[in-house]
Amino acid sequence: MEKRTAKILWSKSGKGSDTTRVTLPVSWVRQMSLSYEERELDISFDEKTGIITIKKKEVTKWEN
């Protein structure tokens, strides 16, 4: 398992609400077989452990 340190990017919308972003290494994104066309992710947050999980969205045969 490879680990890296990342920073959260904060920005404000025109209406004053906060937005955050985290950048993922391109090598990881490519290993997940993500592309400009196929870029949907399932993201979950476990409140008990504080762990965020990012997975490539599984496409069902009904979503094709």
ZADO-1210 file (C-alpha; in nm, 4 decimals, padded with zeros to 6 digits):
<atoms>
<atom x="00.0000" y="00.0000" z="00.0000" code="MET" pos="1"/>
<atom x="00.1359" y="00.3387" z="-00.0993" code="GLU" pos="2"/>
<atom x="00.0680" y="00.6393" z="00.1242" code="LYS" pos="3"/>
<atom x="00.1085" y="01.0081" z="00.0500" code="ARG" pos="4"/>
<atom x="00.0411" y="01.3279" z="00.2391" code="THR" pos="5"/>
<atom x="-00.2180" y="01.5588" z="00.0838" code="ALA" pos="6"/>
<atom x="-00.3635" y="01.8969" z="00.1681" code="LYS" pos="7"/>
<atom x="-00.7260" y="02.0024" z="00.1478" code="ILE" pos="8"/>
<atom x="-00.7882" y="02.2928" z="-00.0886" code="LEU" pos="9"/>
<atom x="-01.0492" y="02.5361" z="00.0451" code="TRP" pos="10"/>
<atom x="-01.2441" y="02.7843" z="-00.1640" code="SER" pos="11"/>
<atom x="-01.5538" y="02.9982" z="-00.1301" code="LYS" pos="12"/>
<atom x="-01.8367" y="03.0176" z="-00.3784" code="SER" pos="13"/>
<atom x="-01.9771" y="03.3477" z="-00.4951" code="GLY" pos="14"/>
<atom x="-02.2487" y="03.3099" z="-00.2309" code="LYS" pos="15"/>
<atom x="-01.9981" y="03.2543" z="00.0503" code="GLY" pos="16"/>
<atom x="-02.0314" y="02.8788" z="00.1091" code="SER" pos="17"/>
<atom x="-01.7168" y="02.6668" z="00.1521" code="ASP" pos="18"/>
<atom x="-01.6019" y="02.3964" z="-00.0887" code="THR" pos="19"/>
<atom x="-01.3145" y="02.1525" z="-00.0383" code="THR" pos="20"/>
<atom x="-01.1068" y="01.9393" z="-00.2764" code="ARG" pos="21"/>
<atom x="-00.8317" y="01.6828" z="-00.2429" code="VAL" pos="22"/>
<atom x="-00.6061" y="01.5996" z="-00.5363" code="THR" pos="23"/>
<atom x="-00.5352" y="01.2330" z="-00.6132" code="LEU" pos="24"/>
<atom x="-00.2086" y="01.1238" z="-00.7748" code="PRO" pos="25"/>
<atom x="-00.2551" y="01.0545" z="-01.1478" code="VAL" pos="26"/>
<atom x="-00.0756" y="00.7206" z="-01.1107" code="SER" pos="27"/>
<atom x="-00.3429" y="00.6039" z="-00.8645" code="TRP" pos="28"/>
<atom x="-00.6255" y="00.7265" z="-01.0885" code="VAL" pos="29"/>
<atom x="-00.4775" y="00.5387" z="-01.3846" code="ARG" pos="30"/>
<atom x="-00.4387" y="00.2217" z="-01.1760" code="GLN" pos="31"/>
<atom x="-00.8109" y="00.2486" z="-01.0958" code="MET" pos="32"/>
<atom x="-00.8772" y="00.2538" z="-01.4749" code="SER" pos="33"/>
<atom x="-01.0424" y="00.5952" z="-01.4543" code="LEU" pos="34"/>
<atom x="-01.0468" y="00.8277" z="-01.7549" code="SER" pos="35"/>
<atom x="-01.2161" y="01.1436" z="-01.8833" code="TYR" pos="36"/>
<atom x="-01.5041" y="00.9265" z="-02.0057" code="GLU" pos="37"/>
<atom x="-01.5222" y="00.6922" z="-01.7057" code="GLU" pos="38"/>
<atom x="-01.4720" y="00.9071" z="-01.3956" code="ARG" pos="39"/>
<atom x="-01.7504" y="00.8284" z="-01.1481" code="GLU" pos="40"/>
<atom x="-01.6515" y="00.7288" z="-00.7953" code="LEU" pos="41"/>
<atom x="-01.8316" y="00.5945" z="-00.4904" code="ASP" pos="42"/>
<atom x="-01.7146" y="00.7811" z="-00.1809" code="ILE" pos="43"/>
<atom x="-01.8057" y="00.6828" z="00.1737" code="SER" pos="44"/>
<atom x="-01.7191" y="00.8202" z="00.5174" code="PHE" pos="45"/>
<atom x="-01.7158" y="00.6064" z="00.8332" code="ASP" pos="46"/>
<atom x="-01.8034" y="00.8419" z="01.1189" code="GLU" pos="47"/>
<atom x="-01.6777" y="00.5985" z="01.3846" code="LYS" pos="48"/>
<atom x="-01.3263" y="00.5564" z="01.2414" code="THR" pos="49"/>
<atom x="-01.2972" y="00.8838" z="01.0463" code="GLY" pos="50"/>
<atom x="-01.1952" y="00.6912" z="00.7333" code="ILE" pos="51"/>
<atom x="-01.2900" y="00.8085" z="00.3835" code="ILE" pos="52"/>
<atom x="-01.3062" y="00.5332" z="00.1195" code="THR" pos="53"/>
<atom x="-01.2879" y="00.6059" z="-00.2534" code="ILE" pos="54"/>
<atom x="-01.3813" y="00.3344" z="-00.5055" code="LYS" pos="55"/>
<atom x="-01.4459" y="00.3277" z="-00.8767" code="LYS" pos="56"/>
<atom x="-01.8226" y="00.3230" z="-00.9325" code="LYS" pos="57"/>
<atom x="-01.9435" y="-00.0200" z="-01.0265" code="GLU" pos="58"/>
<atom x="-02.1538" y="00.0005" z="-01.3409" code="VAL" pos="59"/>
<atom x="-02.4435" y="-00.2401" z="-01.3432" code="THR" pos="60"/>
<atom x="-02.5761" y="-00.3851" z="-01.6663" code="LYS" pos="61"/>
<atom x="-02.8859" y="-00.1628" z="-01.6242" code="TRP" pos="62"/>
<atom x="-02.6794" y="00.1578" z="-01.6295" code="GLU" pos="63"/>
<atom x="-02.5117" y="00.1003" z="-01.9688" code="ASN" pos="64"/>
</atoms>
